[in-house]
Amino acid sequence: MRRVLSSLSAALVFVALALALFQPYPAARTARAADLQEKCDDCTIRNNQRFEQCLEVHGINHIPCYDQYNEGVVICYRNFCEQ
């Protein structure tokens, strides 16, 4: 019985050390967060460019330009910025 418990204890210690030392999660999360922030910035910049182009073509009083801009902001934040 004593031999079984010592073997089991050694196996549990080995598994705990393996889990503690070989976790790739922090680096993967950091890279993913950086990628999402970059995508958020790109989406926001593209949305602003589309808005400016719409205003240049249709003028400042063209309401659909503002609606399109607001929809773009929602899409950017839903997909990239608030992840």
C-alpha positions, 0 to 999 in steps of 0.5 A: 500500500505504501509503495502505491501511494508513493508512486501515485504521489510522484506521478501527481507531482510530475503532472503538476510540474509539467502543467506549471512549466509548459503552459503556452497560454500567456504568450498566445493570449498576448499575441491575440490581444495585440492582433485584435487591437491592430485589427480594431485600429485598422477597422476604425481607420477604414471606417473613418476613410469611408466616412470622409469619402462619403462626405466629399462626394455627397456633402456634410448634410447627407444623413446616410453618411452618418448612418453608415459611419455609425454602423461601421463603428458598431461593427468594428467594436463588436468584431475587434475592439471589445474582445 
